[in-house]
Amino acid sequence: MSILPKLVSPTVLLYIYVIIMQIARGVYLTGKIESAPAYEVIDFVGLFWILGWWLLTDSRKRGIAWVYDMGFFLSIAWVFVMPYYLLKTRGAKGLLLILASSASTLGQYWSAGRCIW
């Protein structure tokens, strides 16, 4: 039973969530169909929920204090908060995580033939 807590950790669930949502978005883009409204809601709410859970768990483990209203702060500035947090807590390894995340996002558009550059 020692593997179950690792499988249900926010980090693993974040990876699984991002992979599943990127595949789904790639399917929508490749098929040139509009994404379902339920997908958009799950994508938006799920991302912030898992990011908040991961950030809470990771910051507690590292002893970093939160701002007063982290949910509101994340919903407005998560694009800036997450890279800053990763660089501050992990240094160069954080940069690798940021690059991997960016590559997966750009990869879905590239695979769908909608290259943005």
Secondary structure, 3 states (H helix, E strand, C coil): CCHHHHHCCHHHHHHHHHHHHHHHHHHHHHCCCCCCHHHHHHHHHHHHHHHHHHHHHHHHHHCCCCCCCHHHHHHHHHHHHHHHHHHHHHCHHHHHHHHHHHHHHHHHHHHCCCCCC
